[in-house]
Protein backbone atom coordinates (compact mmCIF):
# COMPACT_ATOMS: atom_id res chain seq x y z
CA UNK A 1 0.00 0.00 0.00
CA UNK A 2 1.13 3.54 -0.76
CA UNK A 3 0.05 7.10 -0.07
CA UNK A 4 -2.43 8.40 -2.67
CA UNK A 5 -3.63 4.97 -3.75
CA UNK A 6 -7.34 4.55 -4.23
CA UNK A 7 -8.64 1.36 -2.63
CA UNK A 8 -11.97 -0.23 -1.94
CA UNK A 9 -12.62 -0.17 1.83
CA UNK A 10 -15.11 -1.51 4.30
CA UNK A 11 -15.75 1.42 6.62
CA UNK A 12 -17.75 1.21 9.85
CA UNK A 13 -21.53 1.45 9.61
CA UNK A 14 -23.41 3.44 8.53
CA UNK A 15 -20.79 4.29 5.87
CA UNK A 16 -20.08 0.78 4.60
CA UNK A 17 -18.21 -0.22 1.45
CA UNK A 18 -16.75 2.61 -0.64
CA UNK A 19 -13.54 3.73 -2.32
CA UNK A 20 -11.07 5.73 -0.25
CA UNK A 21 -7.92 7.74 -0.91
CA UNK A 22 -5.00 6.66 1.27
CA UNK A 23 -3.44 9.64 3.05
CA UNK A 24 -0.91 8.14 5.48
CA UNK A 25 2.71 8.33 4.36
CA UNK A 26 3.90 5.26 2.44
CA UNK A 27 6.35 3.84 5.04
CA UNK A 28 3.56 3.79 7.67
CA UNK A 29 1.69 0.97 5.92
CA UNK A 30 4.50 -1.43 6.86
CA UNK A 31 4.09 -1.03 10.61
CA UNK A 32 0.84 0.78 11.52
CA UNK A 33 -2.34 -1.18 12.11
CA UNK A 34 -4.49 1.94 11.51
CA UNK A 35 -4.09 4.55 8.77
CA UNK A 36 -5.72 7.76 7.55
CA UNK A 37 -8.07 7.72 4.54
CA UNK A 38 -10.48 10.13 2.84
CA UNK A 39 -13.87 9.02 1.62
CA UNK A 40 -14.47 9.10 -2.12
CA UNK A 41 -17.96 9.97 -3.28
CA UNK A 42 -19.86 10.65 -6.49
CA UNK A 43 -21.67 13.50 -4.72
CA UNK A 44 -19.62 16.32 -6.25
CA UNK A 45 -20.32 19.67 -4.56
CA UNK A 46 -17.46 21.65 -6.16
CA UNK A 47 -16.19 22.95 -2.81
CA UNK A 48 -12.52 23.58 -1.96
CA UNK A 49 -12.46 20.60 0.44
CA UNK A 50 -12.79 18.18 -2.48
CA UNK A 51 -10.23 16.76 -4.88
CA UNK A 52 -11.59 15.69 -8.27
CA UNK A 53 -11.09 12.05 -9.31
CA UNK A 54 -12.24 10.00 -12.26
CA UNK A 55 -11.27 7.53 -14.95
CA UNK A 56 -7.61 8.54 -15.06
CA UNK A 57 -7.39 7.53 -11.37
CA UNK A 58 -9.14 4.20 -11.95
CA UNK A 59 -12.72 5.15 -11.04
CA UNK A 60 -15.67 4.40 -13.30
CA UNK A 61 -17.49 7.71 -12.79
CA UNK A 62 -16.55 11.29 -11.89
CA UNK A 63 -15.97 11.44 -8.14
CA UNK A 64 -14.20 13.44 -5.44
CA UNK A 65 -12.06 12.71 -2.44
CA UNK A 66 -13.94 14.56 0.29
CA UNK A 67 -11.33 15.82 2.74
CA UNK A 68 -14.07 16.86 5.16
CA UNK A 69 -14.62 13.12 5.64
CA UNK A 70 -11.33 11.61 6.75
CA UNK A 71 -11.09 8.53 8.95
CA UNK A 72 -8.55 6.47 10.82
CA UNK A 73 -9.23 2.86 9.85
CA UNK A 74 -7.59 -0.52 10.47
CA UNK A 75 -5.50 -1.63 7.50
CA UNK A 76 -7.50 -4.87 7.31
CA UNK A 77 -10.47 -2.73 6.15
CA UNK A 78 -8.57 -1.79 2.99
CA UNK A 79 -9.15 -3.99 -0.03
CA UNK A 80 -8.69 -3.99 -3.77
CA UNK A 81 -6.48 -1.40 -5.43
CA UNK A 82 -8.64 0.68 -7.79
CA UNK A 83 -6.10 3.26 -8.95
CA UNK A 84 -3.68 5.94 -7.87
CA UNK A 85 -3.52 9.71 -7.90
CA UNK A 86 -0.89 11.07 -10.29
CA UNK A 87 2.02 12.76 -8.48
CA UNK A 88 1.25 15.97 -10.38
CA UNK A 89 -2.14 16.11 -8.62
CA UNK A 90 -0.99 15.54 -5.02
CA UNK A 91 -0.98 19.30 -4.37
CA UNK A 92 -4.74 19.39 -5.02
CA UNK A 93 -5.32 16.94 -2.18
CA UNK A 94 -3.03 18.87 0.16
CA UNK A 95 -4.84 22.12 -0.70
CA UNK A 96 -8.24 20.50 -0.08
CA UNK A 97 -6.98 19.18 3.27
CA UNK A 98 -5.83 22.69 4.15
CA UNK A 99 -9.38 23.96 3.58
CA UNK A 100 -10.92 21.07 5.51
CA UNK A 101 -8.69 21.58 8.55
CA UNK A 102 -8.53 25.37 8.38
CA UNK A 103 -4.75 25.33 7.80
CA UNK A 104 -4.09 28.40 5.61
CA UNK A 105 -0.49 27.36 4.91
CA UNK A 106 -1.83 24.42 2.87
CA UNK A 107 -4.47 26.47 1.04
CA UNK A 108 -1.83 28.27 -1.03
CA UNK A 109 -0.42 25.08 -2.58
Backbone as XML, in Angstrom:
<?xml version="1.0"?>
<chain id="A" units="angstrom">
  <residue number="1" name="UNK">
    <atom name="N" x="0.837" y="-1.181" z="0.000"/>
    <atom name="CA" x="0.000" y="0.000" z="0.000"/>
    <atom name="C" x="0.882" y="1.246" z="0.000"/>
  </residue>
  <residue number="2" name="UNK">
    <atom name="N" x="0.367" y="2.298" z="-0.646"/>
    <atom name="CA" x="1.126" y="3.542" z="-0.760"/>
    <atom name="C" x="0.203" y="4.743" z="-0.604"/>
  </residue>
  <residue number="3" name="UNK">
    <atom name="N" x="0.793" y="5.847" z="-0.153"/>
    <atom name="CA" x="0.053" y="7.100" z="-0.070"/>
    <atom name="C" x="-0.495" y="7.461" z="-1.449"/>
  </residue>
  <residue number="4" name="UNK">
    <atom name="N" x="-1.703" y="7.958" z="-1.481"/>
    <atom name="CA" x="-2.430" y="8.405" z="-2.670"/>
    <atom name="C" x="-2.973" y="7.268" z="-3.533"/>
  </residue>
  <residue number="5" name="UNK">
    <atom name="N" x="-2.916" y="6.038" z="-3.047"/>
    <atom name="CA" x="-3.631" y="4.967" z="-3.747"/>
    <atom name="C" x="-5.120" y="5.113" z="-3.476"/>
  </residue>
  <residue number="6" name="UNK">
    <atom name="N" x="-5.896" y="4.618" z="-4.405"/>
    <atom name="CA" x="-7.341" y="4.546" z="-4.226"/>
    <atom name="C" x="-7.678" y="3.074" z="-4.055"/>
  </residue>
  <residue number="7" name="UNK">
    <atom name="N" x="-8.308" y="2.754" z="-2.938"/>
    <atom name="CA" x="-8.644" y="1.364" z="-2.630"/>
    <atom name="C" x="-10.099" y="1.259" z="-2.212"/>
  </residue>
  <residue number="8" name="UNK">
    <atom name="N" x="-10.647" y="0.097" z="-2.465"/>
    <atom name="CA" x="-11.965" y="-0.228" z="-1.935"/>
    <atom name="C" x="-11.784" y="-0.441" z="-0.432"/>
  </residue>
  <residue number="9" name="UNK">
    <atom name="N" x="-12.731" y="-0.011" z="0.379"/>
    <atom name="CA" x="-12.618" y="-0.171" z="1.827"/>
    <atom name="C" x="-13.976" y="-0.522" z="2.417"/>
  </residue>
  <residue number="10" name="UNK">
    <atom name="N" x="-13.908" y="-1.198" z="3.516"/>
    <atom name="CA" x="-15.111" y="-1.509" z="4.297"/>
    <atom name="C" x="-15.046" y="-0.647" z="5.553"/>
  </residue>
  <residue number="11" name="UNK">
    <atom name="N" x="-15.758" y="0.490" z="5.502"/>
    <atom name="CA" x="-15.751" y="1.422" z="6.620"/>
    <atom name="C" x="-16.861" y="1.066" z="7.603"/>
  </residue>
  <residue number="12" name="UNK">
    <atom name="N" x="-16.732" y="1.522" z="8.851"/>
    <atom name="CA" x="-17.755" y="1.212" z="9.854"/>
    <atom name="C" x="-19.138" y="1.708" z="9.429"/>
  </residue>
  <residue number="13" name="UNK">
    <atom name="N" x="-20.154" y="1.030" z="9.896"/>
    <atom name="CA" x="-21.531" y="1.448" z="9.613"/>
    <atom name="C" x="-21.779" y="2.794" z="10.259"/>
  </residue>
  <residue number="14" name="UNK">
    <atom name="N" x="-22.519" y="3.651" z="9.668"/>
    <atom name="CA" x="-23.415" y="3.444" z="8.533"/>
    <atom name="C" x="-22.767" y="3.688" z="7.177"/>
  </residue>
  <residue number="15" name="UNK">
    <atom name="N" x="-21.448" y="3.957" z="7.132"/>
    <atom name="CA" x="-20.794" y="4.294" z="5.868"/>
    <atom name="C" x="-20.742" y="3.087" z="4.940"/>
  </residue>
  <residue number="16" name="UNK">
    <atom name="N" x="-20.145" y="2.003" z="5.396"/>
    <atom name="CA" x="-20.082" y="0.782" z="4.598"/>
    <atom name="C" x="-18.982" y="0.784" z="3.549"/>
  </residue>
  <residue number="17" name="UNK">
    <atom name="N" x="-19.211" y="-0.002" z="2.505"/>
    <atom name="CA" x="-18.209" y="-0.217" z="1.452"/>
    <atom name="C" x="-18.162" y="0.974" z="0.501"/>
  </residue>
  <residue number="18" name="UNK">
    <atom name="N" x="-16.942" y="1.484" z="0.280"/>
    <atom name="CA" x="-16.748" y="2.607" z="-0.644"/>
    <atom name="C" x="-15.271" y="2.764" z="-0.955"/>
  </residue>
  <residue number="19" name="UNK">
    <atom name="N" x="-14.949" y="3.446" z="-2.038"/>
    <atom name="CA" x="-13.539" y="3.726" z="-2.319"/>
    <atom name="C" x="-13.022" y="4.818" z="-1.382"/>
  </residue>
  <residue number="20" name="UNK">
    <atom name="N" x="-11.732" y="4.737" z="-1.101"/>
    <atom name="CA" x="-11.071" y="5.735" z="-0.254"/>
    <atom name="C" x="-9.724" y="6.095" z="-0.865"/>
  </residue>
  <residue number="21" name="UNK">
    <atom name="N" x="-9.254" y="7.282" z="-0.519"/>
    <atom name="CA" x="-7.925" y="7.737" z="-0.911"/>
    <atom name="C" x="-7.021" y="7.587" z="0.305"/>
  </residue>
  <residue number="22" name="UNK">
    <atom name="N" x="-5.922" y="6.861" z="0.157"/>
    <atom name="CA" x="-4.999" y="6.659" z="1.269"/>
    <atom name="C" x="-4.174" y="7.925" z="1.493"/>
  </residue>
  <residue number="23" name="UNK">
    <atom name="N" x="-4.141" y="8.402" z="2.736"/>
    <atom name="CA" x="-3.444" y="9.643" z="3.051"/>
    <atom name="C" x="-2.188" y="9.442" z="3.895"/>
  </residue>
  <residue number="24" name="UNK">
    <atom name="N" x="-2.102" y="8.365" z="4.649"/>
    <atom name="CA" x="-0.914" y="8.137" z="5.479"/>
    <atom name="C" x="0.323" y="8.002" z="4.601"/>
  </residue>
  <residue number="25" name="UNK">
    <atom name="N" x="1.460" y="8.413" z="5.125"/>
    <atom name="CA" x="2.706" y="8.328" z="4.357"/>
    <atom name="C" x="3.042" y="6.872" z="4.061"/>
  </residue>
  <residue number="26" name="UNK">
    <atom name="N" x="3.643" y="6.625" z="2.934"/>
    <atom name="CA" x="3.899" y="5.265" z="2.441"/>
    <atom name="C" x="4.596" y="4.361" z="3.449"/>
  </residue>
  <residue number="27" name="UNK">
    <atom name="N" x="5.680" y="4.772" z="4.112"/>
    <atom name="CA" x="6.345" y="3.841" z="5.039"/>
    <atom name="C" x="5.441" y="3.360" z="6.185"/>
  </residue>
  <residue number="28" name="UNK">
    <atom name="N" x="4.433" y="4.134" z="6.538"/>
    <atom name="CA" x="3.561" y="3.790" z="7.671"/>
    <atom name="C" x="2.770" y="2.502" z="7.443"/>
  </residue>
  <residue number="29" name="UNK">
    <atom name="N" x="2.503" y="2.161" z="6.204"/>
    <atom name="CA" x="1.691" y="0.968" z="5.920"/>
    <atom name="C" x="2.419" y="-0.320" z="6.293"/>
  </residue>
  <residue number="30" name="UNK">
    <atom name="N" x="3.723" y="-0.243" z="6.496"/>
    <atom name="CA" x="4.500" y="-1.428" z="6.855"/>
    <atom name="C" x="4.441" y="-1.745" z="8.342"/>
  </residue>
  <residue number="31" name="UNK">
    <atom name="N" x="4.075" y="-0.755" z="9.172"/>
    <atom name="CA" x="4.086" y="-1.028" z="10.613"/>
    <atom name="C" x="2.857" y="-0.546" z="11.380"/>
  </residue>
  <residue number="32" name="UNK">
    <atom name="N" x="2.035" y="0.333" z="10.818"/>
    <atom name="CA" x="0.836" y="0.785" z="11.520"/>
    <atom name="C" x="-0.329" y="-0.175" z="11.277"/>
  </residue>
  <residue number="33" name="UNK">
    <atom name="N" x="-1.150" y="-0.348" z="12.284"/>
    <atom name="CA" x="-2.342" y="-1.178" z="12.111"/>
    <atom name="C" x="-3.558" y="-0.321" z="11.755"/>
  </residue>
  <residue number="34" name="UNK">
    <atom name="N" x="-3.426" y="1.014" z="11.895"/>
    <atom name="CA" x="-4.491" y="1.944" z="11.509"/>
    <atom name="C" x="-3.872" y="3.065" z="10.692"/>
  </residue>
  <residue number="35" name="UNK">
    <atom name="N" x="-4.591" y="3.505" z="9.654"/>
    <atom name="CA" x="-4.086" y="4.550" z="8.766"/>
    <atom name="C" x="-5.187" y="5.559" z="8.454"/>
  </residue>
  <residue number="36" name="UNK">
    <atom name="N" x="-4.788" y="6.677" z="7.862"/>
    <atom name="CA" x="-5.721" y="7.763" z="7.549"/>
    <atom name="C" x="-6.170" y="7.649" z="6.096"/>
  </residue>
  <residue number="37" name="UNK">
    <atom name="N" x="-7.496" y="7.764" z="5.890"/>
    <atom name="CA" x="-8.068" y="7.720" z="4.543"/>
    <atom name="C" x="-9.107" y="8.822" z="4.395"/>
  </residue>
  <residue number="38" name="UNK">
    <atom name="N" x="-9.396" y="9.191" z="3.151"/>
    <atom name="CA" x="-10.475" y="10.131" z="2.840"/>
    <atom name="C" x="-11.528" y="9.392" z="2.030"/>
  </residue>
  <residue number="39" name="UNK">
    <atom name="N" x="-12.774" y="9.627" z="2.373"/>
    <atom name="CA" x="-13.871" y="9.017" z="1.618"/>
    <atom name="C" x="-13.902" y="9.561" z="0.195"/>
  </residue>
  <residue number="40" name="UNK">
    <atom name="N" x="-14.235" y="8.698" z="-0.732"/>
    <atom name="CA" x="-14.467" y="9.098" z="-2.121"/>
    <atom name="C" x="-15.948" y="8.949" z="-2.384"/>
  </residue>
  <residue number="41" name="UNK">
    <atom name="N" x="-16.525" y="9.954" z="-3.019"/>
    <atom name="CA" x="-17.958" y="9.969" z="-3.283"/>
    <atom name="C" x="-18.251" y="10.488" z="-4.685"/>
  </residue>
  <residue number="42" name="UNK">
    <atom name="N" x="-19.392" y="10.110" z="-5.210"/>
    <atom name="CA" x="-19.855" y="10.651" z="-6.493"/>
    <atom name="C" x="-20.693" y="11.910" z="-6.285"/>
  </residue>
  <residue number="43" name="UNK">
    <atom name="N" x="-20.920" y="12.287" z="-5.042"/>
    <atom name="CA" x="-21.668" y="13.500" z="-4.715"/>
    <atom name="C" x="-20.718" y="14.695" z="-4.795"/>
  </residue>
  <residue number="44" name="UNK">
    <atom name="N" x="-20.560" y="15.226" z="-5.990"/>
    <atom name="CA" x="-19.625" y="16.324" z="-6.246"/>
    <atom name="C" x="-20.308" y="17.651" z="-5.927"/>
  </residue>
  <residue number="45" name="UNK">
    <atom name="N" x="-19.741" y="18.382" z="-4.964"/>
    <atom name="CA" x="-20.316" y="19.669" z="-4.561"/>
    <atom name="C" x="-19.501" y="20.859" z="-5.051"/>
  </residue>
  <residue number="46" name="UNK">
    <atom name="N" x="-18.337" y="20.591" z="-5.647"/>
    <atom name="CA" x="-17.457" y="21.654" z="-6.156"/>
    <atom name="C" x="-17.080" y="22.645" z="-5.061"/>
  </residue>
  <residue number="47" name="UNK">
    <atom name="N" x="-16.652" y="22.121" z="-3.919"/>
    <atom name="CA" x="-16.187" y="22.948" z="-2.813"/>
    <atom name="C" x="-14.674" y="22.754" z="-2.668"/>
  </residue>
  <residue number="48" name="UNK">
    <atom name="N" x="-13.984" y="23.683" z="-2.033"/>
    <atom name="CA" x="-12.522" y="23.579" z="-1.959"/>
    <atom name="C" x="-12.006" y="22.390" z="-1.143"/>
  </residue>
  <residue number="49" name="UNK">
    <atom name="N" x="-12.867" y="21.755" z="-0.367"/>
    <atom name="CA" x="-12.461" y="20.605" z="0.445"/>
    <atom name="C" x="-12.491" y="19.300" z="-0.343"/>
  </residue>
  <residue number="50" name="UNK">
    <atom name="N" x="-12.729" y="19.374" z="-1.634"/>
    <atom name="CA" x="-12.793" y="18.184" z="-2.479"/>
    <atom name="C" x="-11.644" y="18.171" z="-3.489"/>
  </residue>
  <residue number="51" name="UNK">
    <atom name="N" x="-11.197" y="16.954" z="-3.815"/>
    <atom name="CA" x="-10.234" y="16.757" z="-4.880"/>
    <atom name="C" x="-10.869" y="15.893" z="-5.956"/>
  </residue>
  <residue number="52" name="UNK">
    <atom name="N" x="-10.931" y="16.396" z="-7.174"/>
    <atom name="CA" x="-11.594" y="15.686" z="-8.266"/>
    <atom name="C" x="-10.850" y="14.408" z="-8.632"/>
  </residue>
  <residue number="53" name="UNK">
    <atom name="N" x="-11.613" y="13.353" z="-8.898"/>
    <atom name="CA" x="-11.088" y="12.053" z="-9.307"/>
    <atom name="C" x="-11.970" y="11.508" z="-10.417"/>
  </residue>
  <residue number="54" name="UNK">
    <atom name="N" x="-11.440" y="10.578" z="-11.186"/>
    <atom name="CA" x="-12.242" y="9.998" z="-12.256"/>
    <atom name="C" x="-11.552" y="8.832" z="-12.920"/>
  </residue>
  <residue number="55" name="UNK">
    <atom name="N" x="-11.787" y="8.684" z="-14.216"/>
    <atom name="CA" x="-11.268" y="7.529" z="-14.953"/>
    <atom name="C" x="-9.749" y="7.448" z="-14.941"/>
  </residue>
  <residue number="56" name="UNK">
    <atom name="N" x="-9.074" y="8.584" z="-15.029"/>
    <atom name="CA" x="-7.605" y="8.535" z="-15.056"/>
    <atom name="C" x="-7.023" y="8.047" z="-13.733"/>
  </residue>
  <residue number="57" name="UNK">
    <atom name="N" x="-7.826" y="8.067" z="-12.665"/>
    <atom name="CA" x="-7.388" y="7.528" z="-11.374"/>
    <atom name="C" x="-7.941" y="6.129" z="-11.112"/>
  </residue>
  <residue number="58" name="UNK">
    <atom name="N" x="-8.650" y="5.561" z="-12.085"/>
    <atom name="CA" x="-9.144" y="4.198" z="-11.947"/>
    <atom name="C" x="-10.589" y="4.072" z="-11.506"/>
  </residue>
  <residue number="59" name="UNK">
    <atom name="N" x="-11.319" y="5.190" z="-11.445"/>
    <atom name="CA" x="-12.721" y="5.148" z="-11.044"/>
    <atom name="C" x="-13.615" y="5.138" z="-12.279"/>
  </residue>
  <residue number="60" name="UNK">
    <atom name="N" x="-14.771" y="4.539" z="-12.149"/>
    <atom name="CA" x="-15.673" y="4.397" z="-13.299"/>
    <atom name="C" x="-16.441" y="5.671" z="-13.616"/>
  </residue>
  <residue number="61" name="UNK">
    <atom name="N" x="-16.694" y="6.489" z="-12.607"/>
    <atom name="CA" x="-17.491" y="7.709" z="-12.792"/>
    <atom name="C" x="-16.800" y="8.886" z="-12.120"/>
  </residue>
  <residue number="62" name="UNK">
    <atom name="N" x="-17.120" y="10.122" z="-12.551"/>
    <atom name="CA" x="-16.546" y="11.292" z="-11.893"/>
    <atom name="C" x="-16.868" y="11.275" z="-10.393"/>
  </residue>
  <residue number="63" name="UNK">
    <atom name="N" x="-15.839" y="11.515" z="-9.597"/>
    <atom name="CA" x="-15.969" y="11.441" z="-8.138"/>
    <atom name="C" x="-15.064" y="12.487" z="-7.517"/>
  </residue>
  <residue number="64" name="UNK">
    <atom name="N" x="-15.115" y="12.564" z="-6.190"/>
    <atom name="CA" x="-14.205" y="13.440" z="-5.445"/>
    <atom name="C" x="-13.739" y="12.733" z="-4.186"/>
  </residue>
  <residue number="65" name="UNK">
    <atom name="N" x="-12.524" y="13.060" z="-3.778"/>
    <atom name="CA" x="-12.063" y="12.712" z="-2.436"/>
    <atom name="C" x="-12.539" y="13.853" z="-1.552"/>
  </residue>
  <residue number="66" name="UNK">
    <atom name="N" x="-13.385" y="13.540" z="-0.586"/>
    <atom name="CA" x="-13.943" y="14.558" z="0.292"/>
    <atom name="C" x="-13.066" y="14.640" z="1.535"/>
  </residue>
  <residue number="67" name="UNK">
    <atom name="N" x="-12.259" y="15.685" z="1.623"/>
    <atom name="CA" x="-11.327" y="15.820" z="2.736"/>
    <atom name="C" x="-12.010" y="16.293" z="4.011"/>
  </residue>
  <residue number="68" name="UNK">
    <atom name="N" x="-13.293" y="16.624" z="3.943"/>
    <atom name="CA" x="-14.066" y="16.863" z="5.160"/>
    <atom name="C" x="-14.396" y="15.539" z="5.843"/>
  </residue>
  <residue number="69" name="UNK">
    <atom name="N" x="-14.291" y="14.443" z="5.115"/>
    <atom name="CA" x="-14.619" y="13.119" z="5.643"/>
    <atom name="C" x="-13.390" y="12.226" z="5.633"/>
  </residue>
  <residue number="70" name="UNK">
    <atom name="N" x="-12.503" y="12.462" z="6.606"/>
    <atom name="CA" x="-11.327" y="11.613" z="6.746"/>
    <atom name="C" x="-11.532" y="10.712" z="7.962"/>
  </residue>
  <residue number="71" name="UNK">
    <atom name="N" x="-10.923" y="9.538" z="7.902"/>
    <atom name="CA" x="-11.091" y="8.533" z="8.953"/>
    <atom name="C" x="-9.756" y="7.873" z="9.249"/>
  </residue>
  <residue number="72" name="UNK">
    <atom name="N" x="-9.635" y="7.372" z="10.457"/>
    <atom name="CA" x="-8.552" y="6.474" z="10.820"/>
    <atom name="C" x="-9.171" y="5.083" z="10.838"/>
  </residue>
  <residue number="73" name="UNK">
    <atom name="N" x="-8.644" y="4.190" z="9.990"/>
    <atom name="CA" x="-9.232" y="2.857" z="9.852"/>
    <atom name="C" x="-8.150" y="1.780" z="9.978"/>
  </residue>
  <residue number="74" name="UNK">
    <atom name="N" x="-8.547" y="0.594" z="10.452"/>
    <atom name="CA" x="-7.592" y="-0.517" z="10.475"/>
    <atom name="C" x="-7.210" y="-0.905" z="9.047"/>
  </residue>
  <residue number="75" name="UNK">
    <atom name="N" x="-5.953" y="-1.270" z="8.846"/>
    <atom name="CA" x="-5.504" y="-1.626" z="7.504"/>
    <atom name="C" x="-6.238" y="-2.840" z="6.954"/>
  </residue>
  <residue number="76" name="UNK">
    <atom name="N" x="-6.764" y="-3.711" z="7.823"/>
    <atom name="CA" x="-7.502" y="-4.871" z="7.310"/>
    <atom name="C" x="-8.814" y="-4.475" z="6.642"/>
  </residue>
  <residue number="77" name="UNK">
    <atom name="N" x="-9.260" y="-3.223" z="6.825"/>
    <atom name="CA" x="-10.473" y="-2.732" z="6.148"/>
    <atom name="C" x="-10.206" y="-2.346" z="4.696"/>
  </residue>
  <residue number="78" name="UNK">
    <atom name="N" x="-8.934" y="-2.236" z="4.330"/>
    <atom name="CA" x="-8.569" y="-1.792" z="2.985"/>
    <atom name="C" x="-8.461" y="-2.992" z="2.058"/>
  </residue>
  <residue number="79" name="UNK">
    <atom name="N" x="-9.120" y="-2.878" z="0.907"/>
    <atom name="CA" x="-9.154" y="-3.990" z="-0.028"/>
    <atom name="C" x="-8.492" y="-3.684" z="-1.355"/>
  </residue>
  <residue number="80" name="UNK">
    <atom name="N" x="-9.183" y="-4.023" z="-2.402"/>
    <atom name="CA" x="-8.687" y="-3.989" z="-3.766"/>
    <atom name="C" x="-8.177" y="-2.613" z="-4.186"/>
  </residue>
  <residue number="81" name="UNK">
    <atom name="N" x="-7.032" y="-2.615" z="-4.846"/>
    <atom name="CA" x="-6.479" y="-1.398" z="-5.435"/>
    <atom name="C" x="-7.317" y="-1.030" z="-6.657"/>
  </residue>
  <residue number="82" name="UNK">
    <atom name="N" x="-7.831" y="0.198" z="-6.665"/>
    <atom name="CA" x="-8.639" y="0.681" z="-7.789"/>
    <atom name="C" x="-7.849" y="1.601" z="-8.712"/>
  </residue>
  <residue number="83" name="UNK">
    <atom name="N" x="-6.883" y="2.314" z="-8.149"/>
    <atom name="CA" x="-6.103" y="3.257" z="-8.945"/>
    <atom name="C" x="-5.182" y="4.047" z="-8.054"/>
  </residue>
  <residue number="84" name="UNK">
    <atom name="N" x="-4.611" y="5.092" z="-8.632"/>
    <atom name="CA" x="-3.684" y="5.936" z="-7.873"/>
    <atom name="C" x="-3.758" y="7.355" z="-8.421"/>
  </residue>
  <residue number="85" name="UNK">
    <atom name="N" x="-3.553" y="8.302" z="-7.522"/>
    <atom name="CA" x="-3.521" y="9.706" z="-7.900"/>
    <atom name="C" x="-2.164" y="10.012" z="-8.525"/>
  </residue>
  <residue number="86" name="UNK">
    <atom name="N" x="-2.149" y="10.695" z="-9.642"/>
    <atom name="CA" x="-0.894" y="11.074" z="-10.289"/>
    <atom name="C" x="-0.111" y="12.015" z="-9.378"/>
  </residue>
  <residue number="87" name="UNK">
    <atom name="N" x="1.216" y="11.862" z="-9.316"/>
    <atom name="CA" x="2.024" y="12.757" z="-8.479"/>
    <atom name="C" x="1.783" y="14.236" z="-8.782"/>
  </residue>
  <residue number="88" name="UNK">
    <atom name="N" x="1.495" y="14.571" z="-10.009"/>
    <atom name="CA" x="1.252" y="15.972" z="-10.380"/>
    <atom name="C" x="-0.024" y="16.533" z="-9.752"/>
  </residue>
  <residue number="89" name="UNK">
    <atom name="N" x="-0.870" y="15.657" z="-9.192"/>
    <atom name="CA" x="-2.140" y="16.111" z="-8.616"/>
    <atom name="C" x="-2.159" y="16.054" z="-7.084"/>
  </residue>
  <residue number="90" name="UNK">
    <atom name="N" x="-1.049" y="15.658" z="-6.475"/>
    <atom name="CA" x="-0.990" y="15.544" z="-5.020"/>
    <atom name="C" x="-1.226" y="16.891" z="-4.333"/>
  </residue>
  <residue number="91" name="UNK">
    <atom name="N" x="-0.784" y="17.960" z="-4.952"/>
    <atom name="CA" x="-0.979" y="19.298" z="-4.369"/>
    <atom name="C" x="-2.452" y="19.632" z="-4.214"/>
  </residue>
  <residue number="92" name="UNK">
    <atom name="N" x="-3.298" y="19.139" z="-5.117"/>
    <atom name="CA" x="-4.738" y="19.395" z="-5.024"/>
    <atom name="C" x="-5.306" y="18.796" z="-3.739"/>
  </residue>
  <residue number="93" name="UNK">
    <atom name="N" x="-4.842" y="17.603" z="-3.395"/>
    <atom name="CA" x="-5.320" y="16.944" z="-2.178"/>
    <atom name="C" x="-4.824" y="17.703" z="-0.951"/>
  </residue>
  <residue number="94" name="UNK">
    <atom name="N" x="-3.579" y="18.123" z="-0.961"/>
    <atom name="CA" x="-3.030" y="18.875" z="0.164"/>
    <atom name="C" x="-3.776" y="20.198" z="0.352"/>
  </residue>
  <residue number="95" name="UNK">
    <atom name="N" x="-4.085" y="20.866" z="-0.762"/>
    <atom name="CA" x="-4.843" y="22.118" z="-0.695"/>
    <atom name="C" x="-6.220" y="21.872" z="-0.107"/>
  </residue>
  <residue number="96" name="UNK">
    <atom name="N" x="-6.897" y="20.826" z="-0.583"/>
    <atom name="CA" x="-8.237" y="20.500" z="-0.075"/>
    <atom name="C" x="-8.191" y="20.170" z="1.415"/>
  </residue>
  <residue number="97" name="UNK">
    <atom name="N" x="-7.141" y="19.484" z="1.851"/>
    <atom name="CA" x="-6.982" y="19.178" z="3.268"/>
    <atom name="C" x="-6.762" y="20.457" z="4.068"/>
  </residue>
  <residue number="98" name="UNK">
    <atom name="N" x="-6.023" y="21.398" z="3.504"/>
    <atom name="CA" x="-5.832" y="22.692" z="4.154"/>
    <atom name="C" x="-7.153" y="23.403" z="4.393"/>
  </residue>
  <residue number="99" name="UNK">
    <atom name="N" x="-8.045" y="23.369" z="3.414"/>
    <atom name="CA" x="-9.378" y="23.959" z="3.584"/>
    <atom name="C" x="-10.185" y="23.203" z="4.626"/>
  </residue>
  <residue number="100" name="UNK">
    <atom name="N" x="-10.133" y="21.882" z="4.581"/>
    <atom name="CA" x="-10.921" y="21.066" z="5.506"/>
    <atom name="C" x="-10.492" y="21.273" z="6.957"/>
  </residue>
  <residue number="101" name="UNK">
    <atom name="N" x="-9.198" y="21.452" z="7.183"/>
    <atom name="CA" x="-8.688" y="21.585" z="8.546"/>
    <atom name="C" x="-8.485" y="23.035" z="8.975"/>
  </residue>
  <residue number="102" name="UNK">
    <atom name="N" x="-8.723" y="23.961" z="8.051"/>
    <atom name="CA" x="-8.525" y="25.368" z="8.381"/>
    <atom name="C" x="-7.066" y="25.726" z="8.559"/>
  </residue>
  <residue number="103" name="UNK">
    <atom name="N" x="-6.196" y="25.083" z="7.762"/>
    <atom name="CA" x="-4.755" y="25.332" z="7.805"/>
    <atom name="C" x="-4.383" y="26.196" z="6.605"/>
  </residue>
  <residue number="104" name="UNK">
    <atom name="N" x="-4.328" y="27.512" z="6.749"/>
    <atom name="CA" x="-4.087" y="28.400" z="5.609"/>
    <atom name="C" x="-2.784" y="28.123" z="4.873"/>
  </residue>
  <residue number="105" name="UNK">
    <atom name="N" x="-1.768" y="27.624" z="5.578"/>
    <atom name="CA" x="-0.490" y="27.365" z="4.906"/>
    <atom name="C" x="-0.599" y="26.284" z="3.831"/>
  </residue>
  <residue number="106" name="UNK">
    <atom name="N" x="-1.609" y="25.419" z="3.911"/>
    <atom name="CA" x="-1.829" y="24.421" z="2.873"/>
    <atom name="C" x="-2.756" y="24.924" z="1.773"/>
  </residue>
  <residue number="107" name="UNK">
    <atom name="N" x="-3.540" y="25.947" z="2.031"/>
    <atom name="CA" x="-4.470" y="26.475" z="1.044"/>
    <atom name="C" x="-3.761" y="27.111" z="-0.150"/>
  </residue>
  <residue number="108" name="UNK">
    <atom name="N" x="-2.534" y="27.557" z="0.043"/>
    <atom name="CA" x="-1.834" y="28.271" z="-1.032"/>
    <atom name="C" x="-1.109" y="27.330" z="-1.988"/>
  </residue>
  <residue number="109" name="UNK">
    <atom name="N" x="-1.127" y="26.037" z="-1.715"/>
    <atom name="CA" x="-0.424" y="25.080" z="-2.582"/>
    <atom name="C" x="-1.035" y="25.047" z="-3.970"/>
  </residue>
</chain>
